[in-house]
């Protein structure tokens, strides 16, 4: 296993290099420059040129990339390895790691809610195939999966924050993670989490439950399941010990694909609910052409994609003893 992990980590290096080259090229081709927001009658041309030199934007593109790439991999030995934000001059590492706990809270909660709800729903739909329970779960999953996340988020925000007036029991806050003046107050944090978590989890639950149902149906028809029943084992033990473990492989694949969003953040959802995480900061950085921040978030996303695939492959071996590395 250790040899396999080391080999996968070595293989990840050229992939990350490719991601960095493509991302940097896209940033260079994007319209606008970081100094555009200063171009007004109040800022002289000389000041703007000084800013261009300060940001290093007057250097050849290849030199800019080489300087950024060589410095980026010196983290954590240099706190300024990821450069400085063009907007406020703060170190990018400081800005990014300031947002990571907020994004982990949102994405981790949505992932936990998805797992707790989707897996039992998928099992129930498979065990009760073609029953009313199966039809209801399948229909709701189809509707939930068909709704784009941004549409679902706007609908939830409009319904529970605007239509339902403040003071009502069902009214939920629709922006930020705390009411002003109540930072760190957990009872105040929970209501702020409900809408963005629901926006993320509903679509994931719809997809996960369908995958779980399909996988469980396939497992229920296997010979070893019939043998376990013939031995007189309790139905719950047959289902959970012999069936669930083998049916989890597709869900593990989904988990590996979901892990990158834990740090990359759901940019659309965070923007709709102004959740102060990496996703919202990434959108704001794109609009202001804050290249160092955008590149840092893109690279974090790339690392998480590779890490998610690696974790999924390792979990395959833990769930299914037939898989060896």
C-alpha positions in Angstrom: 0.0 0.0 0.0 2.8 2.4 0.9 4.5 1.8 -2.5 1.2 2.4 -4.3 0.7 5.7 -2.4 4.2 6.9 -3.1 3.8 6.0 -6.8 0.5 7.9 -7.0 2.1 11.0 -5.3 4.9 11.0 -7.8 2.4 10.7 -10.7 0.6 13.7 -9.3 3.6 16.1 -9.8 3.3 16.4 -13.6 -0.5 16.8 -13.3 -0.1 19.7 -10.9 2.5 21.3 -13.2 0.0 21.0 -16.1 -2.8 22.5 -14.0 -0.6 25.4 -13.0 0.5 26.1 -16.6 -3.1 26.0 -18.0 -4.5 28.1 -15.1 -1.8 30.7 -15.5 -2.3 30.9 -19.2 -6.1 31.4 -18.7 -5.4 34.2 -16.3 -3.2 35.9 -18.7 -5.8 35.6 -21.5 -8.6 36.8 -19.4 -9.8 40.4 -20.2 -8.7 43.2 -17.8 -5.8 43.8 -15.5 -5.4 44.1 -11.8 -4.8 47.9 -12.2 -8.0 48.5 -14.1 -9.9 49.5 -10.9 -7.4 52.4 -10.4 -7.9 53.8 -13.9 -9.8 57.0 -13.2 -9.2 60.7 -13.3 -8.0 60.6 -9.7 -5.1 58.3 -10.3 -2.2 59.4 -12.5 -0.7 57.3 -15.3 2.6 57.4 -13.5 1.1 55.9 -10.4 -0.5 53.1 -12.4 2.8 52.3 -14.1 4.4 52.1 -10.6 1.8 49.6 -9.6 2.4 47.5 -12.7 6.1 47.4 -11.9 5.3 46.6 -8.2 3.0 43.7 -9.2 5.6 42.5 -11.7 3.2 42.7 -14.6 5.7 44.5 -16.8 7.9 41.3 -16.9 7.6 38.7 -19.7 4.8 36.2 -19.1 7.3 33.3 -18.9 9.3 35.1 -16.3 6.2 35.9 -14.3 5.2 32.2 -14.4 8.6 30.9 -13.4 8.8 33.3 -10.5 5.4 32.4 -9.3 5.9 28.6 -9.8 9.2 28.5 -8.0 7.9 30.5 -5.1 4.6 28.6 -4.8 6.3 25.3 -3.8 8.3 26.9 -1.1 5.3 26.9 1.2 5.3 26.4 4.2 8.9 27.5 4.5 8.0 31.0 3.3 4.8 32.8 4.4 4.9 34.9 1.3 5.4 31.8 -1.0 2.0 32.3 -2.7 2.6 36.0 -3.2 0.6 39.0 -2.1 -3.0 40.0 -3.0 -3.2 42.7 -5.6 -6.3 44.1 -3.8 -5.2 44.6 -0.2 -1.5 43.6 -0.2 -2.0 40.8 2.3 -0.1 37.5 2.0 -2.2 35.0 -0.1 -1.5 32.2 2.4 -2.9 34.3 5.2 -6.1 35.1 3.2 -6.6 31.5 2.1 -6.0 29.8 5.5 -8.3 32.4 7.1 -11.2 31.1 4.9 -10.4 27.4 5.1 -12.2 26.7 8.4 -15.3 28.5 7.2 -15.5 26.5 4.0 -14.7 23.2 5.8 -17.6 23.9 8.2 -20.1 24.4 5.4 -18.9 21.7 3.1 -18.2 19.2 5.9 -21.7 19.7 7.3 -23.3 19.3 3.9 -21.3 16.1 3.2 -22.3 14.6 6.6 -25.9 15.4 6.0 -25.7 13.9 2.6 -24.2 10.7 3.8 -26.6 10.3 6.8 -29.7 10.8 4.6 -28.7 9.4 1.2 -27.3 6.0 2.2 -30.4 4.9 4.2 -32.8 6.3 1.5 -30.9 4.3 -1.2 -31.0 1.1 0.9 -34.8 1.6 1.6 -35.5 2.2 -2.1 -33.7 -1.0 -3.1 -35.1 -3.2 -0.4 -38.7 -1.9 -1.2 -38.2 -2.0 -4.9 -41.3 -0.8 -6.9 -43.1 0.0 -3.7 -44.6 3.4 -2.9 -41.6 4.2 -0.8 -39.3 3.4 -3.8 -41.5 5.5 -6.1 -41.6 8.5 -3.8 -37.8 8.4 -3.2 -37.0 8.0 -6.9 -39.4 10.8 -7.9 -37.9 13.2 -5.3 -34.4 12.2 -6.2 -35.1 13.0 -9.9 -36.6 16.4 -9.1 -33.7 17.2 -6.7 -31.0 16.1 -9.2 -32.7 18.1 -12.0 -32.6 21.4 -10.1 -29.3 23.3 -10.7 -27.7 24.3 -7.5 -27.9 28.0 -8.1 -31.7 27.8 -8.9 -32.2 25.7 -5.7 -30.2 28.2 -3.7 -32.2 31.1 -5.0 -35.5 29.3 -4.4 -34.5 28.5 -0.8 -33.3 32.0 -0.2 -36.5 33.6 -1.6 -38.8 31.2 0.3 -37.3 31.1 3.8 -35.7 34.6 3.9 -38.0 36.8 1.9 -41.5 35.3 1.6 -41.4 34.1 5.2 -41.0 37.4 7.2 -38.6 37.9 10.1 -40.1 36.9 13.4 -41.7 33.8 11.9 -40.6 30.4 13.2 -39.6 29.3 9.7 -37.7 32.4 8.8 -34.0 31.7 8.2 -31.1 34.1 7.7 -29.9 34.2 4.2 -26.5 35.8 4.3 -23.2 35.5 6.2 -22.5 33.0 9.0 -23.3 35.1 12.0 -25.6 38.0 12.9 -23.5 41.2 13.4 -22.2 41.3 17.0 -22.7 37.6 17.6 -19.5 36.1 16.0 -18.7 32.7 17.5 -22.2 32.3 18.9 -23.1 28.7 18.0 -26.9 29.0 18.5 -26.7 31.9 16.0 -24.5 30.0 13.6 -26.8 27.0 13.2 -29.7 28.9 11.5 -27.2 30.6 9.1 -26.0 27.1 8.1 -29.4 25.6 7.3 -30.0 27.2 3.9 -26.6 26.9 2.3 -26.2 23.3 3.6 -29.7 22.5 2.3 -28.8 24.0 -1.1 -25.7 21.8 -1.3 -27.1 18.6 0.3 -30.4 18.3 -1.6 -28.8 17.8 -5.0 -26.1 15.5 -3.5 -28.7 13.4 -1.6 -30.6 13.0 -4.9 -27.6 11.7 -6.8 -26.1 9.6 -3.9 -29.4 7.9 -3.1 -29.9 6.8 -6.8 -26.4 5.4 -6.9 -26.9 3.6 -3.6 -30.2 2.1 -4.8 -28.7 0.9 -8.0 -25.7 -0.6 -6.3 -27.8 -2.3 -3.6 -30.2 -3.8 -6.1 -27.2 -5.4 -7.9 -25.8 -6.7 -4.6 -29.1 -8.2 -3.4 -29.1 -10.5 -6.5 -25.7 -12.0 -5.7 -25.2 -15.6 -4.8 -23.5 -14.9 -1.5 -26.6 -12.9 -0.4 -28.9 -15.9 -1.1 -26.5 -18.2 0.7 -26.5 -15.9 3.8 -30.3 -15.9 3.8 -30.3 -19.7 3.4 -28.1 -20.1 6.5 -30.9 -18.5 8.5 -29.0 -15.2 9.3 -31.2 -12.3 10.4 -32.3 -10.1 7.5 -30.7 -7.0 9.1 -27.4 -8.8 9.4 -27.5 -10.0 5.8 -28.4 -6.6 4.6 -25.9 -4.5 6.6 -22.9 -6.9 6.9 -23.0 -8.7 3.6 -24.8 -6.3 1.4 -24.0 -2.7 2.5 -20.3 -3.2 2.5 -20.2 -4.3 -1.2 -22.8 -1.7 -2.2 -20.7 1.2 -0.9 -18.1 1.1 -3.7 -20.0 3.5 -6.0 -20.7 5.8 -3.0 -16.9 5.8 -2.3 -16.4 7.0 -5.8 -18.8 9.9 -5.2 -17.0 10.7 -2.0 -13.7 10.9 -3.8 -15.3 13.3 -6.3 -16.8 15.4 -3.5 -13.7 15.8 -1.4 -12.3 18.6 -3.7 -15.2 20.8 -2.8 -14.3 20.6 0.9 -11.6 23.2 0.4 -12.4 24.6 -3.1 -15.9 25.5 -1.8 -19.1 25.7 -3.7 -18.5 29.1 -5.3 -22.1 29.5 -6.5 -23.6 28.6 -3.1 -21.2 30.7 -1.1 -21.9 33.7 -3.4 -25.7 33.3 -3.2 -25.6 33.2 0.6 -22.5 35.4 1.0 -20.9 32.7 3.0 -17.4 34.0 3.8 -15.4 31.0 2.5 -12.9 30.2 -0.2 -15.6 30.0 -2.9 -16.8 33.5 -2.3 -13.3 34.8 -2.1 -12.4 33.1 -5.4 -15.4 34.7 -7.2 -14.4 38.1 -5.8 -10.8 37.6 -6.8 -11.8 36.7 -10.4 -13.8 39.9 -10.7 -10.9 42.0 -9.5 -8.2 40.1 -11.4 -6.4 39.2 -8.2 -4.2 36.7 -9.9 -2.2 35.4 -6.9 -5.4 34.5 -4.9 -7.1 32.9 -7.9 -4.0 30.8 -8.7 -3.7 29.7 -5.1 -7.4 28.6 -4.9 -7.1 26.8 -8.3 -4.0 24.9 -7.2 -5.7 23.9 -3.9 -8.6 22.6 -5.9 -6.2 20.6 -8.1 -4.5 19.1 -5.1 -7.8 18.1 -3.5 -9.0 16.4 -6.8 -5.9 14.3 -6.8 -6.1 13.6 -3.0 -9.8 12.7 -3.4 -9.1 10.1 -6.1 -6.3 8.7 -3.9 -8.5 8.4 -0.9 -11.2 6.8 -2.9 -8.8 4.2 -4.3 -7.5 3.4 -0.8 -11.1 3.0 0.5 -11.8 0.6 -2.3 -9.2 -1.8 -0.8 -10.6 -1.4 2.7 -14.2 -2.1 1.6 -13.5 -4.8 -0.8 -10.7 -7.3 0.2 -10.5 -8.5 -3.4 -8.9 -5.2 -4.4 -5.2 -5.3 -3.7 -2.5 -2.7 -4.4 
